[in-house]
Amino acid sequence: MKKEASAEIDEIGWKILEELQSNARIPFRQLAEKVNLSPTATIERVKRMEEEGIITGYRAEVDPKKLGYFFSAVLALQAKYDNPDPVIDEVIKEIPEIVSSWSVTGTNDFLLEVNVPSLKFLHELLVKLSKHGKITTSIVLPDSSRNRRVKAPRESLGD
């Protein structure tokens, strides 16, 4: 099986990616110091990773609670349609509280991550979505943490 992007990225490339995933606003001079390269070489590597589609963008992470979204949930949707993707894709576009969605294999057809301002709003959302199939809801607990950083792939778990 052919490895894709990971085979093209050396150890310094992974260090650059880790630093940018921690702080995408890091100045190139500081990034260069952290990965032991010249600023010019660092800029060239970052630009190459952007051109190759490894780095797909830069964005701000926001705290949903500070914006009035006090609850997060993961919804597993088992759609009632034979080909649910086109229907559910349209539904998702209409509901901005759905912040991530995945079409998945298995019993469910979709996993949806939602941020909502209240449990009442979540209930209304569930009623609306239940028209499209069966939903299993998991509320995300406040102490949950996320590791959104992509790290170099390992060959095994190394038990």
C-alpha positions as CSV (number, residue, x, y, z in Angstrom):
1,M,0.0,0.0,0.0
2,K,1.4,3.4,-1.0
3,K,1.8,6.0,1.7
4,E,0.6,9.4,0.6
5,A,1.7,12.7,2.2
6,S,3.5,11.3,5.2
7,A,6.2,9.8,3.0
8,E,7.0,13.3,1.6
9,I,7.4,15.0,4.9
10,D,10.6,14.6,6.9
11,E,11.2,15.1,10.6
12,I,11.6,18.9,10.2
13,G,8.5,19.1,8.1
14,W,6.5,17.4,10.9
15,K,8.1,19.8,13.4
16,I,6.9,22.7,11.2
17,L,3.4,21.2,11.0
18,E,3.2,20.7,14.8
19,E,4.3,24.3,15.5
20,L,1.8,25.7,13.0
21,Q,-1.0,23.6,14.4
22,S,-0.2,25.0,17.9
23,N,0.0,28.6,16.7
24,A,-0.6,29.4,13.0
25,R,0.3,33.0,13.7
26,I,3.9,32.3,14.8
27,P,6.3,34.6,13.0
28,F,8.5,32.8,10.4
29,R,11.7,33.8,12.2
30,Q,10.4,32.3,15.5
31,L,9.2,29.1,13.6
32,A,12.6,28.8,11.9
33,E,14.4,29.0,15.3
34,K,12.1,26.3,16.7
35,V,12.9,23.9,13.8
36,N,16.5,24.8,13.4
37,L,16.3,26.2,9.8
38,S,16.9,29.6,8.3
39,P,13.8,31.7,7.9
40,T,14.1,31.5,4.1
41,A,14.2,27.7,4.1
42,T,11.3,27.6,6.6
43,I,9.2,29.9,4.4
44,E,10.0,27.7,1.3
45,R,8.9,24.5,3.2
46,V,5.7,26.1,4.4
47,K,4.8,27.4,0.9
48,R,5.6,24.0,-0.6
49,M,3.3,22.3,1.9
50,E,0.6,24.8,1.1
51,E,1.0,24.2,-2.7
52,E,0.9,20.4,-2.2
53,G,-2.4,20.8,-0.2
54,I,-0.9,19.5,3.0
55,I,-1.6,22.8,4.7
56,T,-5.1,23.6,3.7
57,G,-5.7,26.9,5.5
58,Y,-5.3,28.9,8.6
59,R,-8.2,29.7,10.9
60,A,-9.1,31.0,14.3
61,E,-10.4,28.7,17.0
62,V,-13.2,30.2,19.0
63,D,-14.8,29.3,22.3
64,P,-18.4,28.4,21.6
65,K,-19.4,29.2,25.2
66,K,-18.2,32.8,24.9
67,L,-20.5,33.1,21.8
68,G,-23.6,31.7,23.6
69,Y,-23.4,28.1,22.7
70,F,-23.4,26.4,26.1
71,F,-23.9,22.8,25.0
72,S,-22.2,20.5,22.5
73,A,-23.5,17.2,21.3
74,V,-22.7,14.4,18.9
75,L,-25.7,13.1,17.0
76,A,-25.7,9.7,15.3
77,L,-28.2,9.7,12.5
78,Q,-29.6,6.6,11.0
79,A,-31.4,8.0,7.9
80,K,-34.6,6.7,6.6
81,Y,-33.5,7.1,2.9
82,D,-31.9,4.6,0.6
83,N,-29.4,7.3,-0.6
84,P,-29.3,9.7,2.3
85,D,-26.3,11.9,1.4
86,P,-28.0,14.4,-0.9
87,V,-31.0,14.8,1.4
88,I,-28.9,15.1,4.6
89,D,-26.4,17.4,2.9
90,E,-29.2,19.9,2.2
91,V,-30.5,19.6,5.8
92,I,-27.0,20.3,7.1
93,K,-26.7,23.4,5.0
94,E,-29.8,24.8,6.6
95,I,-28.6,24.3,10.2
96,P,-25.6,26.5,11.2
97,E,-25.5,24.9,14.6
98,I,-24.1,21.7,12.9
99,V,-20.4,22.5,13.0
100,S,-19.0,19.2,11.7
101,S,-20.6,16.3,9.9
102,W,-19.3,13.0,8.7
103,S,-20.9,10.4,6.4
104,V,-20.0,7.1,8.0
105,T,-20.2,3.4,7.6
106,G,-22.0,1.0,10.0
107,T,-25.4,1.3,11.6
108,N,-25.5,5.1,11.4
109,D,-25.3,7.1,8.2
110,F,-24.0,10.4,9.7
111,L,-22.3,11.7,12.7
112,L,-23.1,15.4,13.4
113,E,-21.4,17.7,15.9
114,V,-23.6,20.5,17.1
115,N,-23.2,23.5,19.3
116,V,-26.5,24.8,20.8
117,P,-27.4,27.6,23.2
118,S,-29.7,25.5,25.4
119,L,-31.1,22.1,26.0
120,K,-34.5,23.4,24.7
121,F,-32.8,24.4,21.4
122,L,-31.2,20.9,21.3
123,H,-34.7,19.4,21.7
124,E,-36.1,21.5,18.9
125,L,-33.2,20.5,16.7
126,L,-33.7,16.8,17.5
127,V,-37.4,17.1,16.6
128,K,-36.5,18.7,13.3
129,L,-33.8,16.1,12.4
130,S,-35.9,13.1,13.6
131,K,-38.0,13.6,10.5
132,H,-35.0,12.2,8.6
133,G,-34.4,9.1,10.7
134,K,-33.4,7.8,14.0
135,I,-31.1,9.9,16.2
136,T,-28.9,8.9,19.1
137,T,-27.6,11.9,21.1
138,S,-24.5,12.2,23.2
139,I,-23.9,15.4,25.1
140,V,-20.3,16.4,25.3
141,L,-19.2,16.8,28.9
142,P,-17.6,20.1,29.9
143,D,-14.2,18.6,30.8
144,S,-13.8,16.9,27.4
145,S,-10.6,17.9,25.6
146,R,-9.8,17.7,21.9
147,N,-6.5,17.0,20.2
148,R,-7.0,18.4,16.8
149,R,-3.4,18.2,15.8
150,V,-2.2,15.8,13.2
151,K,1.0,14.0,14.1
152,A,3.3,11.8,12.1
153,P,1.8,8.4,11.5
154,R,3.2,5.5,13.5
155,E,3.8,2.0,12.1
156,S,2.2,0.3,15.2
157,L,1.0,1.1,18.7
158,G,4.2,-0.4,20.1
159,D,2.5,-2.3,22.9
